[in-house]
C-alpha cells in the first residue's frame, strides 16, 4: 500500500447538505480520447434508464484508461453540466487518491448492483 499523510478534514456539512448530492452507480461503456487534451477522457456511462457523457481527467493517471470499460463506479449525477475542451460533462467520476498524490483508484460497489442505484 502507498504511504501518504492524510489531508486535514474539511469543514463540517449538515446531513441536508450531503443529501443534496445524487451519487449513483454507473457502468462505464466506453472510454474515448478527447482531441487536444492531455488529461481528459470521455466516459460514456450507463445509469440504467439513461446514458451520460462524463469527462474525467484520467488519461495521465492510468497506463490504459480503456481498462475501465465494463467497470461499475460511483458518479455524482446532479452537478451542473460543465463545458471542458468544447465538450459537455454531465457528472463527475469518484476517483480516490488523485488529490493526495496517490495512484488513483475508482470508488466502486463491493459487488455488482443495478446501474442507477443510489449511494447514501
Backbone as a chain_set.jsonl record, in Angstrom:
{"seq": "XXXXXXXXXXXXXXXXXXXXXXXXXXXXXXXXXXXXXXXXXXXXXXXXXXXXXXXXXXXXXXXXXXXXXXXXXXXXXXXXXXXXXXXXXXXXXXXXXXXXXXXXXXXXXXXXXXXXXXXX", "coords": {"N": [[0.845, -1.164, 0.0], [0.479, 2.264, -0.735], [2.128, 5.043, 0.842], [1.051, 7.944, 2.624], [0.375, 11.23, 3.916], [-2.499, 11.995, 5.539], [-4.779, 14.544, 4.459], [-5.995, 17.555, 6.026], [-9.179, 17.455, 7.656], [-12.06, 18.548, 5.992], [-14.272, 21.452, 6.449], [-17.211, 21.01, 8.531], [-20.301, 19.682, 7.275], [-23.857, 19.749, 6.909], [-26.282, 17.104, 7.367], [-28.332, 17.532, 5.579], [-26.999, 18.993, 3.587], [-25.333, 16.986, 2.535], [-27.265, 15.189, 1.602], [-28.18, 16.472, -0.633], [-26.539, 15.808, -2.712], [-26.529, 13.678, -5.521], [-25.569, 10.621, -5.836], [-24.644, 7.984, -7.802], [-24.478, 4.581, -9.017], [-22.841, 3.608, -11.947], [-22.202, 1.967, -15.082], [-19.284, 1.908, -16.935], [-19.286, 2.293, -20.267], [-17.87, 3.089, -22.556], [-14.613, 4.435, -23.207], [-13.099, 7.241, -24.325], [-10.785, 9.11, -26.321], [-10.15, 12.634, -26.083], [-9.703, 14.966, -28.383], [-6.802, 16.917, -28.425], [-6.579, 17.2, -25.675], [-4.581, 16.754, -22.786], [-5.179, 15.435, -20.479], [-7.925, 14.813, -20.127], [-10.514, 12.369, -20.578], [-13.263, 10.964, -22.358], [-16.015, 9.541, -20.929], [-18.537, 7.232, -21.51], [-21.359, 6.471, -19.888], [-23.54, 4.118, -18.43], [-26.543, 4.485, -16.732], [-28.675, 2.875, -16.176], [-31.478, 3.783, -16.75], [-30.751, 5.682, -18.527], [-28.023, 7.072, -20.494], [-24.949, 8.843, -19.994], [-22.559, 11.382, -20.819], [-19.498, 11.749, -19.378], [-16.797, 13.647, -18.475], [-13.493, 13.0, -17.545], [-10.459, 13.496, -15.814], [-8.414, 11.409, -16.416], [-6.462, 10.448, -18.108], [-3.617, 10.637, -17.797], [-3.342, 9.29, -15.455], [-3.58, 6.558, -15.511], [-2.169, 3.582, -16.936], [-3.571, 2.4, -19.075], [-6.412, 3.709, -19.856], [-8.647, 2.493, -21.019], [-9.028, 0.174, -19.675], [-11.008, 0.586, -17.867], [-13.429, 0.1, -19.017], [-16.558, -1.499, -18.883], [-16.584, -1.562, -16.133], [-18.112, -0.943, -12.982], [-18.764, 2.087, -11.226], [-18.817, 4.87, -8.9], [-20.63, 7.893, -9.342], [-21.235, 11.413, -9.335], [-24.258, 12.696, -10.174], [-25.835, 14.947, -10.253], [-24.515, 17.345, -10.627], [-24.045, 20.63, -11.907], [-24.022, 20.76, -15.412], [-20.905, 20.95, -17.154], [-18.767, 22.634, -19.359], [-15.916, 21.513, -20.995], [-12.947, 21.626, -22.808], [-14.477, 22.139, -25.044], [-16.523, 20.309, -24.867], [-19.409, 18.874, -23.249], [-19.698, 17.942, -19.915], [-21.553, 15.738, -17.969], [-21.618, 15.111, -15.237], [-19.684, 13.695, -12.496], [-16.931, 11.605, -11.987], [-16.169, 9.538, -9.237], [-13.068, 9.35, -8.013], [-10.502, 8.018, -6.255], [-7.733, 9.204, -4.402], [-6.174, 10.834, -6.176], [-6.093, 13.612, -5.454], [-4.406, 13.457, -3.287], [-1.993, 12.71, -4.25], [-1.651, 10.038, -4.653], [-1.65, 6.95, -6.416], [-4.456, 6.822, -8.423], [-7.673, 5.273, -7.721], [-10.771, 3.739, -8.542], [-13.91, 4.517, -6.977], [-15.898, 2.013, -6.049], [-18.77, -0.236, -6.049], [-19.018, -2.993, -3.728], [-19.97, -5.319, -4.814], [-21.611, -6.322, -7.86], [-24.24, -4.173, -8.73], [-27.516, -2.918, -9.64], [-27.332, -0.64, -12.391], [-27.62, 2.806, -11.832], [-28.38, 2.642, -9.208], [-28.615, 4.26, -6.065], [-26.236, 5.894, -3.928], [-25.767, 6.25, -0.418]], "CA": [[0.0, 0.0, 0.0], [1.228, 3.509, -0.803], [2.105, 5.853, 2.051], [0.707, 9.35, 2.465], [-0.091, 11.911, 5.11], [-3.863, 12.452, 5.254], [-5.08, 15.976, 4.468], [-6.89, 17.993, 7.101], [-10.6, 17.236, 7.404], [-12.748, 19.757, 5.528], [-15.291, 21.937, 7.4], [-18.415, 20.201, 8.693], [-21.502, 19.952, 6.488], [-25.036, 19.16, 7.534], [-26.848, 15.956, 6.674], [-29.109, 18.088, 4.456], [-26.032, 19.296, 2.519], [-24.921, 15.71, 1.947], [-28.395, 14.592, 0.896], [-28.391, 17.191, -1.895], [-25.762, 15.138, -3.749], [-27.108, 12.461, -6.088], [-24.438, 9.753, -6.165], [-25.207, 6.743, -8.348], [-23.623, 3.595, -9.674], [-22.971, 3.506, -13.398], [-21.226, 1.115, -15.76], [-18.549, 2.616, -17.982], [-19.455, 1.564, -21.528], [-16.798, 3.464, -23.493], [-13.616, 5.421, -22.787], [-12.669, 7.797, -25.602], [-9.857, 10.246, -26.333], [-10.648, 13.958, -26.43], [-8.654, 15.562, -29.193], [-6.16, 18.112, -27.898], [-6.491, 17.201, -24.216], [-3.511, 15.934, -22.21], [-5.622, 14.688, -19.296], [-9.332, 14.406, -20.133], [-11.064, 11.28, -21.379], [-14.725, 10.958, -22.408], [-16.613, 8.285, -20.477], [-19.959, 7.032, -21.78], [-21.727, 5.713, -18.696], [-24.919, 3.648, -18.345], [-27.165, 4.623, -15.422], [-29.89, 2.062, -16.139], [-32.553, 4.348, -17.559], [-30.169, 6.609, -19.493], [-26.563, 7.15, -20.575], [-24.407, 10.198, -19.911], [-21.154, 11.632, -21.119], [-18.812, 12.343, -18.231], [-15.384, 13.87, -18.749], [-12.679, 12.735, -16.356], [-9.03, 13.717, -16.037], [-7.775, 10.127, -16.07], [-5.544, 9.993, -19.16], [-2.258, 10.506, -17.277], [-3.378, 8.559, -14.191], [-3.639, 5.117, -15.711], [-1.441, 3.148, -18.135], [-4.53, 2.151, -20.15], [-7.739, 4.071, -19.362], [-9.693, 1.612, -21.541], [-9.246, -0.902, -18.695], [-12.196, 0.917, -17.074], [-14.634, -0.322, -19.737], [-17.375, -2.532, -18.239], [-16.498, -1.481, -14.673], [-19.046, -0.076, -12.284], [-18.134, 3.077, -10.366], [-19.715, 5.874, -8.352], [-20.632, 9.168, -10.048], [-22.174, 12.456, -8.932], [-25.037, 12.922, -11.402], [-26.614, 16.181, -10.237], [-23.695, 18.547, -10.769], [-24.378, 21.449, -13.064], [-23.177, 20.375, -16.551], [-19.749, 21.832, -17.311], [-18.105, 22.513, -20.647], [-14.459, 21.415, -20.939], [-12.393, 21.286, -24.128], [-15.55, 22.228, -26.019], [-17.49, 19.216, -24.675], [-20.205, 18.988, -22.03], [-19.629, 16.85, -18.95], [-22.841, 15.646, -17.274], [-21.445, 14.491, -13.932], [-18.303, 13.57, -12.032], [-16.457, 10.3, -11.541], [-15.466, 9.473, -7.959], [-11.744, 8.758, -8.209], [-9.861, 8.163, -4.951], [-6.285, 9.257, -4.326], [-5.506, 11.826, -7.008], [-5.857, 14.842, -4.691], [-3.361, 13.199, -2.298], [-0.77, 12.272, -4.908], [-1.612, 8.577, -4.618], [-2.162, 6.381, -7.665], [-5.913, 6.806, -8.288], [-8.494, 4.064, -7.778], [-12.196, 4.039, -8.621], [-14.817, 4.19, -5.881], [-16.758, 1.005, -6.674], [-19.545, -1.068, -5.12], [-18.317, -4.245, -3.394], [-20.491, -6.351, -5.719], [-22.407, -5.728, -8.926], [-25.572, -3.702, -8.368], [-28.135, -2.337, -10.828], [-26.934, 0.704, -12.777], [-28.563, 3.802, -11.362], [-28.588, 2.525, -7.756], [-28.121, 5.444, -5.365], [-25.391, 5.762, -2.738], [-26.191, 7.109, 0.689]], "C": [[0.9, 1.239, 0.0], [1.092, 4.271, 0.503], [1.737, 7.283, 1.706], [0.347, 9.913, 3.82], [-1.485, 12.433, 4.802], [-3.985, 13.972, 5.354], [-5.973, 16.286, 5.658], [-8.34, 17.744, 6.686], [-11.224, 18.575, 7.007], [-13.777, 20.193, 6.563], [-16.539, 21.044, 7.406], [-19.515, 20.659, 7.731], [-22.667, 19.3, 7.219], [-25.458, 17.922, 6.742], [-27.642, 16.425, 5.456], [-28.19, 18.442, 3.283], [-25.644, 18.014, 1.787], [-26.046, 15.103, 1.114], [-28.724, 15.305, -0.416], [-27.606, 16.539, -3.035], [-26.478, 13.875, -4.209], [-25.949, 11.627, -6.62], [-25.002, 8.409, -6.588], [-24.132, 5.853, -8.942], [-23.906, 3.633, -11.171], [-21.911, 2.577, -13.94], [-20.606, 1.897, -16.9], [-18.602, 1.772, -19.255], [-18.326, 1.826, -22.507], [-15.878, 4.481, -22.831], [-12.982, 5.925, -24.069], [-11.724, 8.97, -25.392], [-10.618, 11.532, -26.623], [-9.5, 14.666, -27.125], [-8.133, 16.846, -28.557], [-6.018, 18.147, -26.387], [-5.386, 16.268, -23.737], [-4.013, 15.07, -21.063], [-7.046, 14.142, -19.385], [-9.613, 13.225, -21.049], [-12.583, 11.387, -21.289], [-15.207, 9.574, -21.981], [-18.077, 8.296, -20.889], [-20.417, 6.035, -20.727], [-23.216, 5.374, -18.726], [-25.409, 3.782, -16.91], [-28.504, 3.905, -15.357], [-30.975, 2.588, -17.044], [-32.044, 5.369, -18.577], [-28.641, 6.488, -19.476], [-26.154, 8.609, -20.495], [-22.964, 10.199, -20.384], [-20.557, 12.334, -19.914], [-17.338, 12.447, -18.584], [-14.611, 13.702, -17.45], [-11.207, 12.892, -16.711], [-8.207, 12.498, -15.68], [-6.693, 9.687, -17.045], [-4.133, 9.748, -18.636], [-2.19, 9.626, -16.031], [-3.251, 7.054, -14.346], [-2.876, 4.735, -16.965], [-2.372, 2.933, -19.328], [-5.937, 2.456, -19.643], [-8.857, 3.164, -19.885], [-9.921, 0.402, -20.633], [-10.504, -0.65, -17.852], [-13.496, 0.474, -17.742], [-15.254, -1.531, -19.036], [-17.254, -2.549, -16.719], [-17.594, -0.568, -14.139], [-18.245, 0.869, -11.393], [-19.206, 4.024, -9.847], [-19.512, 7.198, -9.082], [-21.58, 10.124, -9.352], [-22.924, 12.832, -10.198], [-25.857, 14.211, -11.373], [-25.745, 17.433, -10.142], [-24.187, 19.327, -11.974], [-23.465, 21.034, -14.219], [-22.09, 21.427, -16.777], [-19.08, 21.565, -18.646], [-16.591, 22.526, -20.44], [-13.98, 20.98, -22.318], [-13.492, 21.257, -25.195], [-16.612, 21.143, -25.898], [-18.187, 19.373, -23.333], [-20.054, 17.737, -21.174], [-20.889, 16.892, -18.105], [-22.743, 14.944, -15.928], [-19.982, 14.43, -13.568], [-18.038, 12.156, -11.551], [-15.834, 10.439, -10.162], [-14.18, 8.691, -8.183], [-10.967, 9.038, -6.93], [-8.349, 8.249, -5.108], [-5.617, 10.386, -5.071], [-5.143, 13.086, -6.219], [-4.73, 14.682, -3.669], [-2.063, 12.707, -2.92], [-0.573, 10.762, -4.889], [-2.171, 8.069, -5.945], [-3.667, 6.181, -7.537], [-6.552, 5.42, -8.423], [-9.95, 4.501, -7.843], [-12.887, 3.729, -7.308], [-15.871, 3.271, -6.49], [-17.6, 0.281, -5.627], [-18.819, -2.391, -4.871], [-18.789, -5.433, -4.227], [-21.32, -5.647, -6.782], [-23.79, -5.372, -8.4], [-26.201, -3.104, -9.619], [-27.611, -0.93, -11.115], [-28.031, 1.675, -12.376], [-28.846, 3.72, -9.879], [-27.922, 3.704, -7.065], [-27.249, 5.075, -4.181], [-25.957, 6.655, -1.646], [-27.023, 6.371, 1.682]], "O": [[1.945, 1.261, 0.65], [0.077, 4.166, 1.192], [2.069, 7.778, 0.629], [0.05, 9.172, 4.757], [-1.644, 13.24, 3.886], [-3.376, 14.601, 6.218], [-6.618, 15.402, 6.22], [-8.678, 17.815, 5.504], [-10.943, 19.606, 7.619], [-14.127, 19.42, 7.454], [-16.868, 20.408, 6.404], [-19.644, 21.842, 7.418], [-22.476, 18.409, 8.046], [-25.044, 17.725, 5.599], [-27.618, 15.771, 4.413], [-28.546, 18.224, 2.125], [-25.633, 17.974, 0.557], [-25.798, 14.561, 0.036], [-29.481, 14.772, -1.227], [-27.966, 16.7, -4.201], [-26.973, 13.098, -3.392], [-25.419, 11.885, -7.701], [-25.743, 7.77, -5.841], [-23.046, 6.299, -9.314], [-25.058, 3.682, -11.601], [-20.848, 2.413, -13.341], [-21.309, 2.477, -17.727], [-18.036, 0.68, -19.315], [-17.872, 0.919, -23.205], [-16.31, 5.283, -22.003], [-12.395, 5.148, -24.822], [-11.841, 9.72, -24.423], [-11.623, 11.514, -27.334], [-8.458, 14.928, -26.525], [-8.901, 17.739, -28.198], [-5.381, 19.061, -25.863], [-5.262, 15.139, -24.213], [-3.369, 14.086, -20.701], [-7.347, 13.112, -18.782], [-9.041, 13.095, -22.131], [-13.126, 11.84, -20.281], [-14.854, 8.566, -22.592], [-18.782, 9.274, -20.639], [-19.935, 4.904, -20.673], [-24.051, 6.232, -19.012], [-24.785, 3.267, -15.982], [-29.373, 4.281, -14.571], [-31.36, 1.922, -18.005], [-32.816, 5.866, -19.397], [-28.055, 5.889, -18.574], [-26.911, 9.5, -20.878], [-22.262, 9.188, -20.356], [-21.044, 13.379, -19.482], [-16.706, 11.455, -18.948], [-15.018, 14.192, -16.397], [-10.767, 12.469, -17.78], [-7.397, 12.537, -14.754], [-6.063, 8.65, -16.833], [-3.511, 8.748, -18.995], [-1.1, 9.255, -15.596], [-2.858, 6.359, -13.409], [-2.916, 5.461, -17.958], [-2.01, 3.245, -20.462], [-6.593, 1.586, -19.07], [-9.911, 3.072, -19.256], [-10.904, -0.319, -20.804], [-11.007, -1.564, -17.198], [-14.55, 0.471, -17.105], [-14.552, -2.465, -18.647], [-17.772, -3.462, -16.076], [-17.952, 0.436, -14.755], [-17.19, 0.507, -10.872], [-20.353, 3.988, -10.292], [-18.386, 7.582, -9.4], [-22.615, 9.705, -8.834], [-22.314, 13.24, -11.186], [-26.509, 14.542, -12.362], [-26.189, 18.462, -9.634], [-24.684, 18.751, -12.941], [-22.25, 20.959, -14.034], [-22.319, 22.626, -16.614], [-18.853, 20.415, -19.02], [-16.05, 23.426, -19.797], [-14.548, 20.069, -22.92], [-13.445, 20.454, -26.127], [-17.51, 21.063, -26.736], [-17.625, 19.935, -22.393], [-20.254, 16.618, -21.646], [-21.26, 17.943, -17.583], [-23.679, 14.256, -15.517], [-19.138, 15.03, -14.233], [-18.828, 11.584, -10.799], [-15.049, 11.359, -9.932], [-14.213, 7.504, -8.507], [-10.795, 10.2, -6.562], [-7.75, 7.472, -5.851], [-4.57, 10.861, -4.633], [-4.015, 13.571, -6.305], [-4.157, 15.679, -3.231], [-1.134, 12.329, -2.205], [0.538, 10.269, -5.086], [-3.061, 8.689, -6.526], [-4.12, 5.458, -6.65], [-6.055, 4.538, -9.123], [-10.32, 5.521, -7.262], [-12.505, 2.795, -6.603], [-16.647, 3.694, -7.347], [-17.209, 0.188, -4.464], [-18.075, -2.854, -5.736], [-18.086, -6.438, -4.332], [-21.689, -4.485, -6.609], [-24.43, -6.168, -7.712], [-25.485, -2.807, -10.575], [-27.462, -0.121, -10.199], [-29.218, 1.402, -12.556], [-29.48, 4.617, -9.324], [-26.814, 4.104, -7.423], [-27.487, 4.071, -3.509], [-26.555, 7.693, -1.928], [-27.46, 6.953, 2.675]]}, "num_chains": 1, "name": "protein.A"}
